[in-house]
Amino acid sequence: MGFGVDKSKETLTMQEILTVITYLVVWLICKKVVGIQSGLVTLVVSLGAAVSVYVIFAVKWHEDRKRDK
């Protein structure tokens, strides 16, 4: 990026932001679109989606980092 920001820190910050956004979007979809009334089910589905995005992003970052070495 050129602003003195370490690329790995930038990637991790983006990963965390995408995780939070995924959680919120999936939670809203469960509540408003699908109409799931159970808070526990909504929580489990939302957290599952957020963790999945986090893990997928971490694996991609690890592969890119390994390839660069």
PDB file as gemmi writes it, atoms N, CA and C in Angstrom:
CRYST1    1.000    1.000    1.000  90.00  90.00  90.00 P 1                      
ATOM      1  N   MET A   1       0.804  -1.194   0.000  1.00  0.00           N  
ATOM      2  CA  MET A   1       0.000   0.000   0.000  1.00  0.00           C  
ATOM      3  C   MET A   1       0.853   1.267   0.000  1.00  0.00           C  
ATOM      4  N   GLY A   2       2.036   1.199   0.551  1.00  0.00           N  
ATOM      5  CA  GLY A   2       2.925   2.341   0.453  1.00  0.00           C  
ATOM      6  C   GLY A   2       2.839   3.333   1.599  1.00  0.00           C  
ATOM      7  N   PHE A   3       2.032   3.101   2.570  1.00  0.00           N  
ATOM      8  CA  PHE A   3       1.902   4.025   3.682  1.00  0.00           C  
ATOM      9  C   PHE A   3       2.624   3.531   4.924  1.00  0.00           C  
ATOM     10  N   GLY A   4       3.566   2.653   4.754  1.00  0.00           N  
ATOM     11  CA  GLY A   4       4.317   2.124   5.888  1.00  0.00           C  
ATOM     12  C   GLY A   4       3.555   1.064   6.666  1.00  0.00           C  
ATOM     13  N   VAL A   5       2.505   0.520   6.072  1.00  0.00           N  
ATOM     14  CA  VAL A   5       1.708  -0.504   6.728  1.00  0.00           C  
ATOM     15  C   VAL A   5       2.221  -1.868   6.279  1.00  0.00           C  
ATOM     16  N   ASP A   6       2.491  -2.720   7.245  1.00  0.00           N  
ATOM     17  CA  ASP A   6       2.934  -4.070   6.942  1.00  0.00           C  
ATOM     18  C   ASP A   6       1.799  -4.827   6.261  1.00  0.00           C  
ATOM     19  N   LYS A   7       2.099  -5.474   5.141  1.00  0.00           N  
ATOM     20  CA  LYS A   7       1.058  -6.166   4.372  1.00  0.00           C  
ATOM     21  C   LYS A   7       0.378  -7.265   5.174  1.00  0.00           C  
ATOM     22  N   SER A   8       1.131  -7.957   6.039  1.00  0.00           N  
ATOM     23  CA  SER A   8       0.509  -9.018   6.830  1.00  0.00           C  
ATOM     24  C   SER A   8      -0.487  -8.442   7.836  1.00  0.00           C  
ATOM     25  N   LYS A   9      -0.184  -7.286   8.414  1.00  0.00           N  
ATOM     26  CA  LYS A   9      -1.127  -6.652   9.346  1.00  0.00           C  
ATOM     27  C   LYS A   9      -2.358  -6.163   8.600  1.00  0.00           C  
ATOM     28  N   GLU A  10      -2.148  -5.642   7.397  1.00  0.00           N  
ATOM     29  CA  GLU A  10      -3.261  -5.173   6.581  1.00  0.00           C  
ATOM     30  C   GLU A  10      -4.180  -6.331   6.224  1.00  0.00           C  
ATOM     31  N   THR A  11      -3.591  -7.469   5.873  1.00  0.00           N  
ATOM     32  CA  THR A  11      -4.367  -8.648   5.523  1.00  0.00           C  
ATOM     33  C   THR A  11      -5.156  -9.156   6.718  1.00  0.00           C  
ATOM     34  N   LEU A  12      -4.526  -9.191   7.882  1.00  0.00           N  
ATOM     35  CA  LEU A  12      -5.222  -9.665   9.077  1.00  0.00           C  
ATOM     36  C   LEU A  12      -6.363  -8.734   9.452  1.00  0.00           C  
ATOM     37  N   THR A  13      -6.165  -7.429   9.308  1.00  0.00           N  
ATOM     38  CA  THR A  13      -7.236  -6.489   9.617  1.00  0.00           C  
ATOM     39  C   THR A  13      -8.402  -6.682   8.662  1.00  0.00           C  
ATOM     40  N   MET A  14      -8.118  -6.870   7.386  1.00  0.00           N  
ATOM     41  CA  MET A  14      -9.173  -7.104   6.415  1.00  0.00           C  
ATOM     42  C   MET A  14      -9.896  -8.412   6.719  1.00  0.00           C  
ATOM     43  N   GLN A  15      -9.163  -9.413   7.151  1.00  0.00           N  
ATOM     44  CA  GLN A  15      -9.750 -10.703   7.511  1.00  0.00           C  
ATOM     45  C   GLN A  15     -10.732 -10.529   8.665  1.00  0.00           C  
ATOM     46  N   GLU A  16     -10.351  -9.762   9.669  1.00  0.00           N  
ATOM     47  CA  GLU A  16     -11.228  -9.547  10.821  1.00  0.00           C  
ATOM     48  C   GLU A  16     -12.454  -8.732  10.440  1.00  0.00           C  
ATOM     49  N   ILE A  17     -12.281  -7.735   9.581  1.00  0.00           N  
ATOM     50  CA  ILE A  17     -13.416  -6.923   9.143  1.00  0.00           C  
ATOM     51  C   ILE A  17     -14.403  -7.769   8.346  1.00  0.00           C  
ATOM     52  N   LEU A  18     -13.893  -8.605   7.426  1.00  0.00           N  
ATOM     53  CA  LEU A  18     -14.771  -9.486   6.659  1.00  0.00           C  
ATOM     54  C   LEU A  18     -15.503 -10.483   7.548  1.00  0.00           C  
ATOM     55  N   THR A  19     -14.838 -10.938   8.606  1.00  0.00           N  
ATOM     56  CA  THR A  19     -15.473 -11.867   9.536  1.00  0.00           C  
ATOM     57  C   THR A  19     -16.651 -11.202  10.242  1.00  0.00           C  
ATOM     58  N   VAL A  20     -16.454  -9.985  10.710  1.00  0.00           N  
ATOM     59  CA  VAL A  20     -17.530  -9.254  11.404  1.00  0.00           C  
ATOM     60  C   VAL A  20     -18.681  -8.961  10.446  1.00  0.00           C  
ATOM     61  N   ILE A  21     -18.352  -8.518   9.241  1.00  0.00           N  
ATOM     62  CA  ILE A  21     -19.393  -8.211   8.261  1.00  0.00           C  
ATOM     63  C   ILE A  21     -20.179  -9.477   7.909  1.00  0.00           C  
ATOM     64  N   THR A  22     -19.481 -10.594   7.741  1.00  0.00           N  
ATOM     65  CA  THR A  22     -20.157 -11.860   7.439  1.00  0.00           C  
ATOM     66  C   THR A  22     -21.115 -12.230   8.552  1.00  0.00           C  
ATOM     67  N   TYR A  23     -20.669 -12.099   9.813  1.00  0.00           N  
ATOM     68  CA  TYR A  23     -21.530 -12.420  10.948  1.00  0.00           C  
ATOM     69  C   TYR A  23     -22.805 -11.581  10.911  1.00  0.00           C  
ATOM     70  N   LEU A  24     -22.654 -10.271  10.717  1.00  0.00           N  
ATOM     71  CA  LEU A  24     -23.817  -9.382  10.728  1.00  0.00           C  
ATOM     72  C   LEU A  24     -24.770  -9.663   9.563  1.00  0.00           C  
ATOM     73  N   VAL A  25     -24.206  -9.855   8.373  1.00  0.00           N  
ATOM     74  CA  VAL A  25     -25.055 -10.104   7.196  1.00  0.00           C  
ATOM     75  C   VAL A  25     -25.815 -11.416   7.343  1.00  0.00           C  
ATOM     76  N   VAL A  26     -25.138 -12.469   7.766  1.00  0.00           N  
ATOM     77  CA  VAL A  26     -25.812 -13.764   7.921  1.00  0.00           C  
ATOM     78  C   VAL A  26     -26.849 -13.690   9.031  1.00  0.00           C  
ATOM     79  N   TRP A  27     -26.560 -12.977  10.109  1.00  0.00           N  
ATOM     80  CA  TRP A  27     -27.525 -12.814  11.192  1.00  0.00           C  
ATOM     81  C   TRP A  27     -28.781 -12.107  10.677  1.00  0.00           C  
ATOM     82  N   LEU A  28     -28.587 -11.027   9.906  1.00  0.00           N  
ATOM     83  CA  LEU A  28     -29.737 -10.307   9.352  1.00  0.00           C  
ATOM     84  C   LEU A  28     -30.530 -11.177   8.377  1.00  0.00           C  
ATOM     85  N   ILE A  29     -29.833 -11.951   7.558  1.00  0.00           N  
ATOM     86  CA  ILE A  29     -30.524 -12.851   6.625  1.00  0.00           C  
ATOM     87  C   ILE A  29     -31.344 -13.886   7.395  1.00  0.00           C  
ATOM     88  N   CYS A  30     -30.769 -14.446   8.444  1.00  0.00           N  
ATOM     89  CA  CYS A  30     -31.498 -15.436   9.244  1.00  0.00           C  
ATOM     90  C   CYS A  30     -32.738 -14.827   9.882  1.00  0.00           C  
ATOM     91  N   LYS A  31     -32.603 -13.635  10.424  1.00  0.00           N  
ATOM     92  CA  LYS A  31     -33.726 -13.004  11.130  1.00  0.00           C  
ATOM     93  C   LYS A  31     -34.783 -12.454  10.180  1.00  0.00           C  
ATOM     94  N   LYS A  32     -34.367 -11.685   9.174  1.00  0.00           N  
ATOM     95  CA  LYS A  32     -35.319 -10.938   8.346  1.00  0.00           C  
ATOM     96  C   LYS A  32     -35.781 -11.699   7.108  1.00  0.00           C  
ATOM     97  N   VAL A  33     -34.877 -12.393   6.429  1.00  0.00           N  
ATOM     98  CA  VAL A  33     -35.239 -13.046   5.169  1.00  0.00           C  
ATOM     99  C   VAL A  33     -35.785 -14.445   5.415  1.00  0.00           C  
ATOM    100  N   VAL A  34     -35.033 -15.261   6.137  1.00  0.00           N  
ATOM    101  CA  VAL A  34     -35.445 -16.637   6.383  1.00  0.00           C  
ATOM    102  C   VAL A  34     -36.506 -16.691   7.483  1.00  0.00           C  
ATOM    103  N   GLY A  35     -36.413 -15.780   8.434  1.00  0.00           N  
ATOM    104  CA  GLY A  35     -37.405 -15.719   9.500  1.00  0.00           C  
ATOM    105  C   GLY A  35     -37.172 -16.683  10.648  1.00  0.00           C  
ATOM    106  N   ILE A  36     -35.929 -17.026  10.904  1.00  0.00           N  
ATOM    107  CA  ILE A  36     -35.612 -17.919  12.018  1.00  0.00           C  
ATOM    108  C   ILE A  36     -35.882 -17.173  13.322  1.00  0.00           C  
ATOM    109  N   GLN A  37     -36.715 -17.728  14.162  1.00  0.00           N  
ATOM    110  CA  GLN A  37     -37.097 -17.075  15.413  1.00  0.00           C  
ATOM    111  C   GLN A  37     -36.166 -17.440  16.571  1.00  0.00           C  
ATOM    112  N   SER A  38     -35.506 -18.570  16.473  1.00  0.00           N  
ATOM    113  CA  SER A  38     -34.646 -19.022  17.559  1.00  0.00           C  
ATOM    114  C   SER A  38     -33.337 -18.241  17.567  1.00  0.00           C  
ATOM    115  N   GLY A  39     -33.055 -17.603  18.680  1.00  0.00           N  
ATOM    116  CA  GLY A  39     -31.802 -16.860  18.814  1.00  0.00           C  
ATOM    117  C   GLY A  39     -30.579 -17.761  18.782  1.00  0.00           C  
ATOM    118  N   LEU A  40     -30.712 -18.949  19.348  1.00  0.00           N  
ATOM    119  CA  LEU A  40     -29.585 -19.883  19.378  1.00  0.00           C  
ATOM    120  C   LEU A  40     -29.235 -20.370  17.974  1.00  0.00           C  
ATOM    121  N   VAL A  41     -30.245 -20.698  17.177  1.00  0.00           N  
ATOM    122  CA  VAL A  41     -29.998 -21.157  15.807  1.00  0.00           C  
ATOM    123  C   VAL A  41     -29.361 -20.041  14.986  1.00  0.00           C  
ATOM    124  N   THR A  42     -29.881 -18.828  15.125  1.00  0.00           N  
ATOM    125  CA  THR A  42     -29.323 -17.684  14.410  1.00  0.00           C  
ATOM    126  C   THR A  42     -27.875 -17.458  14.808  1.00  0.00           C  
ATOM    127  N   LEU A  43     -27.585 -17.564  16.099  1.00  0.00           N  
ATOM    128  CA  LEU A  43     -26.219 -17.382  16.591  1.00  0.00           C  
ATOM    129  C   LEU A  43     -25.279 -18.442  16.023  1.00  0.00           C  
ATOM    130  N   VAL A  44     -25.701 -19.695  16.056  1.00  0.00           N  
ATOM    131  CA  VAL A  44     -24.854 -20.790  15.573  1.00  0.00           C  
ATOM    132  C   VAL A  44     -24.597 -20.655  14.075  1.00  0.00           C  
ATOM    133  N   VAL A  45     -25.631 -20.352  13.299  1.00  0.00           N  
ATOM    134  CA  VAL A  45     -25.464 -20.210  11.846  1.00  0.00           C  
ATOM    135  C   VAL A  45     -24.561 -19.017  11.537  1.00  0.00           C  
ATOM    136  N   SER A  46     -24.787 -17.891  12.204  1.00  0.00           N  
ATOM    137  CA  SER A  46     -23.988 -16.691  11.959  1.00  0.00           C  
ATOM    138  C   SER A  46     -22.531 -16.895  12.346  1.00  0.00           C  
ATOM    139  N   LEU A  47     -22.308 -17.475  13.507  1.00  0.00           N  
ATOM    140  CA  LEU A  47     -20.930 -17.721  13.934  1.00  0.00           C  
ATOM    141  C   LEU A  47     -20.249 -18.754  13.043  1.00  0.00           C  
ATOM    142  N   GLY A  48     -20.995 -19.750  12.612  1.00  0.00           N  
ATOM    143  CA  GLY A  48     -20.432 -20.750  11.703  1.00  0.00           C  
ATOM    144  C   GLY A  48     -19.982 -20.130  10.395  1.00  0.00           C  
ATOM    145  N   ALA A  49     -20.790 -19.247   9.847  1.00  0.00           N  
ATOM    146  CA  ALA A  49     -20.420 -18.566   8.605  1.00  0.00           C  
ATOM    147  C   ALA A  49     -19.216 -17.660   8.812  1.00  0.00           C  
ATOM    148  N   ALA A  50     -19.201 -16.920   9.927  1.00  0.00           N  
ATOM    149  CA  ALA A  50     -18.087 -16.009  10.208  1.00  0.00           C  
ATOM    150  C   ALA A  50     -16.783 -16.770  10.414  1.00  0.00           C  
ATOM    151  N   VAL A  51     -16.840 -17.855  11.147  1.00  0.00           N  
ATOM    152  CA  VAL A  51     -15.635 -18.665  11.379  1.00  0.00           C  
ATOM    153  C   VAL A  51     -15.160 -19.285  10.068  1.00  0.00           C  
ATOM    154  N   SER A  52     -16.089 -19.706   9.227  1.00  0.00           N  
ATOM    155  CA  SER A  52     -15.719 -20.272   7.930  1.00  0.00           C  
ATOM    156  C   SER A  52     -14.973 -19.252   7.073  1.00  0.00           C  
ATOM    157  N   VAL A  53     -15.468 -18.028   7.027  1.00  0.00           N  
ATOM    158  CA  VAL A  53     -14.792 -16.970   6.269  1.00  0.00           C  
ATOM    159  C   VAL A  53     -13.408 -16.717   6.848  1.00  0.00           C  
ATOM    160  N   TYR A  54     -13.307 -16.689   8.161  1.00  0.00           N  
ATOM    161  CA  TYR A  54     -12.020 -16.450   8.826  1.00  0.00           C  
ATOM    162  C   TYR A  54     -11.020 -17.544   8.472  1.00  0.00           C  
ATOM    163  N   VAL A  55     -11.462 -18.794   8.514  1.00  0.00           N  
ATOM    164  CA  VAL A  55     -10.571 -19.927   8.229  1.00  0.00           C  
ATOM    165  C   VAL A  55     -10.166 -19.936   6.757  1.00  0.00           C  
ATOM    166  N   ILE A  56     -11.112 -19.702   5.858  1.00  0.00           N  
ATOM    167  CA  ILE A  56     -10.793 -19.678   4.428  1.00  0.00           C  
ATOM    168  C   ILE A  56      -9.784 -18.579   4.126  1.00  0.00           C  
ATOM    169  N   PHE A  57      -9.983 -17.415   4.714  1.00  0.00           N  
ATOM    170  CA  PHE A  57      -9.065 -16.302   4.509  1.00  0.00           C  
ATOM    171  C   PHE A  57      -7.691 -16.631   5.085  1.00  0.00           C  
ATOM    172  N   ALA A  58      -7.646 -17.282   6.242  1.00  0.00           N  
ATOM    173  CA  ALA A  58      -6.367 -17.640   6.869  1.00  0.00           C  
ATOM    174  C   ALA A  58      -5.608 -18.660   6.034  1.00  0.00           C  
ATOM    175  N   VAL A  59      -6.306 -19.630   5.468  1.00  0.00           N  
ATOM    176  CA  VAL A  59      -5.654 -20.634   4.629  1.00  0.00           C  
ATOM    177  C   VAL A  59      -5.085 -19.982   3.371  1.00  0.00           C  
ATOM    178  N   LYS A  60      -5.868 -19.103   2.753  1.00  0.00           N  
ATOM    179  CA  LYS A  60      -5.388 -18.397   1.561  1.00  0.00           C  
ATOM    180  C   LYS A  60      -4.161 -17.553   1.895  1.00  0.00           C  
ATOM    181  N   TRP A  61      -4.193 -16.847   2.998  1.00  0.00           N  
ATOM    182  CA  TRP A  61      -3.066 -16.009   3.415  1.00  0.00           C  
ATOM    183  C   TRP A  61      -1.829 -16.870   3.673  1.00  0.00           C  
ATOM    184  N   HIS A  62      -2.021 -18.017   4.310  1.00  0.00           N  
ATOM    185  CA  HIS A  62      -0.899 -18.911   4.601  1.00  0.00           C  
ATOM    186  C   HIS A  62      -0.287 -19.455   3.308  1.00  0.00           C  
ATOM    187  N   GLU A  63      -1.132 -19.840   2.349  1.00  0.00           N  
ATOM    188  CA  GLU A  63      -0.635 -20.342   1.073  1.00  0.00           C  
ATOM    189  C   GLU A  63       0.122 -19.266   0.303  1.00  0.00           C  
ATOM    190  N   ASP A  64      -0.404 -18.051   0.308  1.00  0.00           N  
ATOM    191  CA  ASP A  64       0.284 -16.941  -0.365  1.00  0.00           C  
ATOM    192  C   ASP A  64       1.630 -16.657   0.291  1.00  0.00           C  
ATOM    193  N   ARG A  65       1.644 -16.687   1.590  1.00  0.00           N  
ATOM    194  CA  ARG A  65       2.879 -16.419   2.333  1.00  0.00           C  
ATOM    195  C   ARG A  65       3.916 -17.515   2.079  1.00  0.00           C  
ATOM    196  N   LYS A  66       3.453 -18.767   2.034  1.00  0.00           N  
ATOM    197  CA  LYS A  66       4.354 -19.880   1.787  1.00  0.00           C  
ATOM    198  C   LYS A  66       4.906 -19.819   0.362  1.00  0.00           C  
ATOM    199  N   ARG A  67       4.082 -19.414  -0.586  1.00  0.00           N  
ATOM    200  CA  ARG A  67       4.498 -19.317  -1.983  1.00  0.00           C  
ATOM    201  C   ARG A  67       5.526 -18.191  -2.169  1.00  0.00           C  
ATOM    202  N   ASP A  68       5.393 -17.102  -1.411  1.00  0.00           N  
ATOM    203  CA  ASP A  68       6.314 -15.962  -1.532  1.00  0.00           C  
ATOM    204  C   ASP A  68       7.709 -16.275  -0.998  1.00  0.00           C  
ATOM    205  N   LYS A  69       7.832 -17.254  -0.134  1.00  0.00           N  
ATOM    206  CA  LYS A  69       9.140 -17.576   0.442  1.00  0.00           C  
ATOM    207  C   LYS A  69       9.955 -18.344  -0.478  1.00  0.00           C  
TER     208      LYS A  69                                                      
END                                                                             
